[in-house]
Amino acid sequence: MMKSVYLCFSLSKPFFIKSIMVLVGFKSSILGAIHQILIVFDGVVCSNTGHVIEPDWSGSSLSGIINSSSTLFKLLHLQGPMMNICTYGSLLKTIYLSENHFSGQVSKSLGNCTNLEFLSLADNSFEDVFPLWLGTLPKLQVLLLRSNKFYGSIQGLSTISPRFQKLRIIDISNNYFSGQLPDKSFQTWNAMKSVFFGSSSVLGSQVNDLDRFGSIEFPYSMKLTNKGVKQEYLKILNIFTAMDFSCNNFEGQIPQSLQDLHGLESLNLSNNKFTSHILPYLGNLKNLESLDLSQNELSGQIPQQLLQLGFLAFLNVSYNHLDGRIPQGKQFNTFENNSYLGNPGLCGTPLSKECENSRVPTVLPPTSRNEYESLLPDDIIDWMVISLGVGSGLIIGIVIGNLLYARYGDSVLERLGMRKNRWVRPLRNTRRN
């Protein structure tokens, strides 16, 4: 079992360096002992036990590139512009530069990291537009840009050229993105479109350059807000899919292309300026476990189609302009008041406000008008039926009565002892005096 890992990699000049030390400690399942691989480089401060405790690039400007034979890269406590990281053909699979003080633009050298699977630039001070060119990286699965100063509209997501085809997790929350998301924004995000039915595995990289001890697996880790709570994932399963666009300034309608992401498990669009309705197509995301649409400007009713989300464990639509009855049944019976706060027009369980019409729909409403719907009130329909019945009965009675009288009228009258008036007899039966 791996006990501790502190990894740095050799950096090409110039770096104005002092000393870098790498300490890899792990327990051998065969020998049961702690083995240490100690390699001395330049550029950080190390403790007397050999642990890397902080970098030391005082009086120098950070530049240069990372050795292309590296597969992992993680540095902490850095500031200033981002260095060039990759050359063409780089083997880097993981780049973790979160929780530093990088500023300026994202280095375009990342476009050379064609083997990159995991990129975390979260919690820095990058000030740039959305790096759409990262979408051309063929193996990128995790992209974390959370809590920076990225700005502007995200253009180009709806272009025909394929982008982010293997992306499974994206977090761009807490930035300054704005504008509308085009309807076809996510049409090439193929990894989120299908539900994974195979055996799951942990996303990670493998170091194979340890001659004495074989290879070591390094699982990817991250922080992500899911189901309303910021969580730390020490391991990421390859079946997990999530999208966090919260705390920006996106506006307009929620893109319809979201309905194709059937494998999506967590969707967070909260704290934006999305308008229009909660569209029924969100009911197509049958794998969804967490849906947060809170603190937007959405209006209209909560679609009954959301009852189809059988795995939904967290829902938050608070502080919008929603109205009407809250859907009842299935997963909606598990949500509390907090899910609906700040919508004065909503009514029904679990809120204390009752709806004016006490009847609760028991079936999902059809998506289009059908034969069971009517444009007229029920009372008008009742009187129309009664009138048609009485009128048709009267006409039929008159017709049948005339026919019976013409055929049997005389014999019936004679049997009843009734005589016909003389003036109606034929003239040929009268006698002359």
C-alpha positions in Angstrom: 0.0 0.0 0.0 1.3 3.4 -0.9 2.2 5.5 2.2 3.2 8.9 0.7 4.2 10.4 -2.6 5.9 13.7 -3.2 6.6 14.1 -6.9 8.4 16.7 -8.9 10.0 16.4 -12.4 13.1 17.6 -14.0 12.7 21.0 -15.6 14.7 22.2 -18.5 16.7 25.4 -18.2 16.5 28.3 -17.5 15.1 28.0 -14.0 17.6 29.7 -11.6 17.3 26.7 -9.4 18.6 25.6 -6.0 17.5 22.1 -5.0 14.6 19.8 -5.7 14.1 16.6 -3.9 11.7 13.8 -4.8 10.6 11.3 -2.1 8.5 8.4 -3.1 7.5 6.1 -0.2 5.5 3.0 -0.5 5.1 -0.3 1.3 6.1 -3.5 -0.6 3.5 -6.2 -0.3 6.3 -8.8 -0.5 8.9 -7.3 1.9 6.6 -5.5 4.2 9.1 -2.6 4.5 9.1 1.0 3.7 11.2 1.8 0.6 12.4 5.3 -0.3 13.6 6.5 -3.7 15.5 9.7 -3.2 16.4 11.9 -6.2 17.9 15.4 -5.9 17.0 18.1 -8.3 16.9 22.0 -8.0 14.2 24.6 -7.1 12.4 23.7 -3.8 13.0 23.7 -0.1 13.2 20.3 1.5 13.0 19.3 5.2 15.7 17.3 6.9 13.6 14.2 6.4 13.7 14.6 2.6 10.1 15.9 2.2 9.4 18.7 -0.3 7.9 21.5 1.8 7.9 24.5 -0.6 9.4 25.7 -3.8 12.1 28.4 -3.8 12.3 30.4 -7.0 13.1 33.7 -5.3 14.7 36.2 -7.6 13.9 34.2 -10.7 11.2 34.1 -13.4 9.6 30.8 -14.0 9.9 29.6 -17.5 10.9 26.6 -19.6 9.2 23.3 -20.3 8.5 20.0 -18.6 10.4 16.9 -19.7 8.3 15.2 -22.3 8.9 11.7 -20.8 7.0 12.7 -17.6 3.5 11.3 -17.0 2.5 13.2 -13.9 3.0 16.9 -13.0 1.9 18.6 -9.7 3.3 21.8 -8.2 2.0 24.0 -5.4 2.5 27.6 -4.1 3.4 29.1 -7.4 2.6 32.5 -8.8 3.0 34.6 -11.9 2.4 33.6 -15.5 2.0 30.0 -16.3 5.1 28.2 -17.7 5.2 26.3 -20.9 4.5 22.7 -20.0 4.3 20.5 -23.0 6.2 20.0 -26.3 4.8 18.0 -29.1 4.6 14.3 -28.3 4.5 14.8 -24.5 3.5 11.8 -22.5 1.9 13.9 -19.7 -1.4 12.4 -18.6 -2.0 14.6 -15.5 -1.4 18.2 -14.8 -2.5 19.5 -11.4 -1.8 23.2 -10.8 -4.7 24.0 -8.6 -4.5 26.2 -5.5 -1.6 28.4 -6.7 -1.4 32.0 -7.7 -1.0 31.8 -11.5 -2.3 34.8 -13.4 -2.6 35.9 -17.0 -3.5 33.5 -19.8 -3.5 29.7 -19.9 -0.3 28.5 -21.7 -1.1 27.4 -25.3 1.6 24.8 -24.8 -1.1 22.6 -23.2 -2.3 22.0 -26.8 0.7 19.8 -27.3 -0.3 17.5 -24.4 -2.0 15.0 -26.7 -2.0 12.3 -24.0 -3.5 14.5 -21.3 -6.5 13.0 -19.4 -6.7 15.2 -16.3 -6.2 19.0 -16.2 -6.8 21.0 -13.0 -6.2 24.8 -13.1 -8.7 25.5 -10.3 -8.3 28.1 -7.6 -5.9 30.4 -9.3 -6.1 33.9 -10.8 -6.1 33.1 -14.5 -7.6 35.9 -16.5 -8.5 34.6 -19.9 -11.4 33.6 -22.2 -12.6 30.0 -22.3 -9.7 27.9 -23.7 -11.8 26.3 -26.4 -8.7 24.9 -28.0 -8.4 22.4 -25.2 -11.4 20.6 -26.8 -9.1 19.2 -29.4 -7.1 17.1 -26.9 -8.3 13.6 -27.8 -8.0 12.0 -24.4 -9.0 14.8 -22.0 -11.6 13.4 -19.5 -11.5 15.9 -16.6 -11.3 19.7 -16.9 -11.3 21.9 -13.8 -11.2 25.7 -14.2 -13.1 26.5 -11.1 -12.5 29.8 -9.2 -10.5 31.9 -11.5 -11.1 35.1 -13.5 -12.1 33.6 -16.8 -14.6 35.9 -18.6 -16.7 36.4 -21.8 -19.0 34.2 -23.7 -18.1 30.7 -24.6 -18.1 30.7 -28.4 -17.5 27.8 -30.8 -19.0 25.0 -28.7 -21.6 24.5 -31.4 -19.2 24.3 -34.4 -19.2 21.1 -36.5 -15.6 20.2 -35.6 -15.6 17.7 -32.7 -14.6 19.0 -29.3 -14.4 17.5 -25.8 -15.4 14.0 -27.2 -14.1 12.2 -24.1 -14.8 14.8 -21.5 -16.6 13.3 -18.5 -16.2 16.0 -15.8 -16.1 19.8 -16.3 -16.1 22.4 -13.6 -16.0 26.1 -14.7 -17.9 27.5 -11.7 -17.0 30.7 -9.9 -15.8 32.7 -12.9 -17.1 35.6 -15.0 -18.4 33.8 -18.0 -21.4 35.5 -19.6 -23.7 35.4 -22.6 -25.9 32.6 -23.9 -25.0 29.0 -24.4 -26.0 28.0 -28.0 -28.6 25.3 -28.4 -26.0 22.9 -29.9 -23.3 23.5 -27.3 -22.8 19.9 -26.2 -23.6 17.9 -29.4 -20.1 16.4 -29.6 -19.6 15.6 -25.9 -20.0 11.9 -26.7 -18.6 10.5 -23.4 -21.6 12.1 -21.5 -24.2 10.8 -24.0 -24.2 7.1 -23.1 -24.9 5.3 -19.9 -22.0 3.1 -18.8 -23.0 -0.5 -18.2 -19.6 -2.1 -18.0 -17.4 -2.7 -14.9 -16.1 0.5 -13.4 -12.5 1.4 -12.8 -10.5 4.2 -11.2 -9.1 7.0 -13.4 -5.4 7.4 -12.9 -1.9 7.3 -14.3 0.8 4.6 -14.0 4.5 5.2 -13.5 6.5 2.3 -15.0 10.0 3.7 -14.7 10.8 2.2 -11.3 13.2 -0.6 -12.2 13.4 -2.2 -8.7 9.8 -1.9 -7.6 7.7 -2.1 -10.9 4.9 0.3 -11.6 2.8 2.4 -9.2 -0.8 3.6 -9.8 -1.6 7.2 -9.1 -5.4 7.8 -9.0 -6.7 11.2 -10.0 -8.3 13.3 -7.3 -10.4 16.5 -7.3 -12.8 18.7 -5.5 -16.3 19.2 -6.8 -19.7 20.5 -5.6 -22.2 17.6 -5.9 -25.7 17.4 -4.3 -25.2 20.8 -2.8 -22.0 19.9 -0.9 -18.4 20.5 -1.9 -16.7 17.1 -1.8 -13.2 15.8 -2.2 -12.9 12.8 -4.4 -9.7 10.9 -3.6 -10.6 8.5 -6.5 -12.7 9.2 -9.6 -14.6 6.3 -11.2 -14.6 6.2 -15.0 -18.5 6.0 -14.9 -18.9 9.4 -13.1 -20.0 12.3 -15.2 -20.6 15.9 -13.9 -21.1 19.4 -15.2 -20.8 22.5 -13.0 -21.4 25.9 -14.7 -22.6 27.6 -11.5 -21.7 31.1 -10.2 -21.3 32.8 -13.5 -23.4 35.2 -15.6 -24.8 32.9 -18.2 -28.2 34.0 -19.5 -31.0 33.0 -21.9 -32.6 29.6 -22.2 -30.9 26.4 -20.9 -29.4 24.7 -24.1 -31.6 22.1 -25.5 -28.6 19.9 -26.4 -28.4 19.0 -22.8 -31.1 16.4 -23.4 -28.7 14.2 -25.3 -26.3 13.8 -22.3 -28.1 10.7 -21.0 -25.1 9.6 -18.9 -24.9 12.9 -16.9 -25.2 12.3 -13.1 -24.7 15.8 -11.7 -25.8 19.1 -13.3 -25.3 22.4 -11.6 -26.4 25.6 -13.3 -27.2 27.6 -10.2 -26.3 31.3 -9.6 -26.6 32.5 -13.2 -29.2 34.5 -15.1 -31.0 31.7 -17.1 -34.5 32.7 -18.1 -37.6 31.1 -19.7 -39.0 27.8 -18.4 -37.6 24.6 -17.0 -38.0 22.7 -20.2 -39.5 19.1 -20.1 -36.5 17.6 -21.9 -34.5 17.5 -18.7 -36.7 14.5 -17.9 -34.7 12.6 -20.5 -31.6 12.6 -18.3 -32.6 9.3 -16.6 -29.2 8.9 -15.0 -29.3 12.3 -13.2 -28.8 12.2 -9.4 -28.3 15.9 -8.7 -30.0 18.9 -10.3 -29.3 22.4 -9.1 -31.1 25.3 -11.0 -31.4 27.6 -8.0 -30.9 31.4 -8.0 -31.7 32.0 -11.7 -34.6 33.8 -13.4 -36.6 30.8 -14.5 -40.4 31.1 -14.7 -43.4 28.9 -15.3 -44.2 25.5 -13.7 -41.9 22.6 -12.7 -42.5 20.1 -15.5 -44.2 16.8 -14.6 -41.7 15.0 -16.8 -39.1 15.4 -14.0 -40.9 12.6 -12.2 -39.2 10.3 -14.7 -35.9 10.9 -13.0 -35.8 7.8 -10.9 -32.3 8.3 -9.5 -32.7 12.0 -8.5 -31.5 12.4 -4.9 -31.0 16.2 -4.9 -33.1 19.0 -6.4 -32.8 22.7 -5.8 -34.9 25.2 -7.8 -35.1 27.8 -5.1 -35.1 31.6 -5.7 -36.5 31.7 -9.2 -39.9 32.9 -10.5 -41.6 29.5 -10.6 -45.4 29.0 -10.0 -48.0 26.3 -10.0 -48.2 22.9 -8.3 -45.1 21.1 -7.3 -45.0 17.6 -8.9 -46.1 14.8 -6.5 -44.9 11.3 -6.3 -41.7 9.2 -6.7 -38.5 11.1 -5.9 -40.3 14.4 -5.4 -41.8 13.0 -2.2 -38.3 13.1 -0.7 -37.5 16.8 -1.2 -38.0 19.3 1.5 -39.0 23.0 1.6 -35.4 24.2 1.0 -35.7 22.9 -2.6 -38.4 25.4 -3.4 -37.8 28.5 -1.3 -38.0 32.0 -2.9 -40.8 31.0 -5.4 -44.0 32.7 -4.1 -46.1 31.2 -6.9 -45.4 27.6 -6.0 -47.9 25.5 -4.0 -48.5 22.0 -2.8 -46.5 19.6 -0.7 -44.0 20.1 1.0 -44.9 23.8 1.1 -47.5 25.0 3.5 -49.3 26.9 0.7 -52.1 24.9 -0.7 -53.1 25.1 -4.3 -56.5 26.5 -5.3 -57.4 23.4 -7.3 -57.2 20.6 -4.8 -57.2 17.8 -7.4 -53.7 16.3 -7.9 -52.8 15.0 -11.3 -52.2 11.3 -11.1 -50.6 10.8 -14.6 -47.9 12.6 -16.5 -49.4 15.3 -18.8 -49.1 14.5 -22.5 -46.5 16.5 -24.5 -49.2 17.4 -27.1 -53.0 17.9 -27.2 -54.9 14.7 -27.5 -58.4 13.3 -27.8 -59.0 13.6 -24.0 -58.6 17.3 -23.9 -61.4 19.8 -24.7 -61.5 23.5 -25.4 -64.9 23.8 -23.6 -65.8 23.8 -19.9 -67.4 20.6 -18.4 -70.8 22.2 -17.6 -71.3 23.4 -21.2 -70.5 20.0 -22.6 -73.1 18.4 -20.2 -76.0 20.7 -21.5 -75.0 20.1 -25.1 -75.3 16.3 -24.6 -78.7 16.6 -22.9 -80.0 18.9 -25.6 -78.9 16.6 -28.4 -80.5 13.6 -26.6 -83.9 15.4 -26.1 -84.0 16.9 -29.6 -83.1 13.7 -31.4 -85.7 11.7 -29.3 -88.5 14.1 -30.1 -87.9 14.0 -33.9 -87.7 10.2 -33.9 -91.0 10.0 -31.9 -92.9 12.3 -34.3 -91.8 10.3 -37.3 -92.6 6.9 -35.8 -96.0 8.2 -34.6 -97.0 9.4 -38.0 -96.1 6.1 -39.6 -98.1 4.1 -37.1 -101.1 6.3 -37.4 -101.2 6.1 -41.2 -101.2 2.3 -41.1 -103.2 1.4 -38.0 -105.1 4.5 -37.1 -108.7 3.6 -38.3 -108.7 0.1 -36.8 -107.5 1.4 -33.5 -110.2 4.1 -33.4 -113.0 1.6 -34.2 -111.9 -0.7 -31.4 -112.0 2.2 -29.0 -115.6 2.9 -30.1 -114.8 6.1 -31.6 -116.7 7.1 -34.8 -115.4 9.2 -37.6 -117.2 12.4 -38.3 -119.5 12.2 -41.2 -118.0 15.0 -43.1 -114.8 13.0 -43.5 -116.6 10.0 -45.2 -116.1 9.6 -49.0 -118.9 11.1 -51.1 -119.5 7.8 -52.9 -120.9 6.3 -49.7 -123.8 8.9 -49.3 -127.3 8.4 -50.6 -129.5 10.9 -52.5 -133.0 11.5 -51.4 
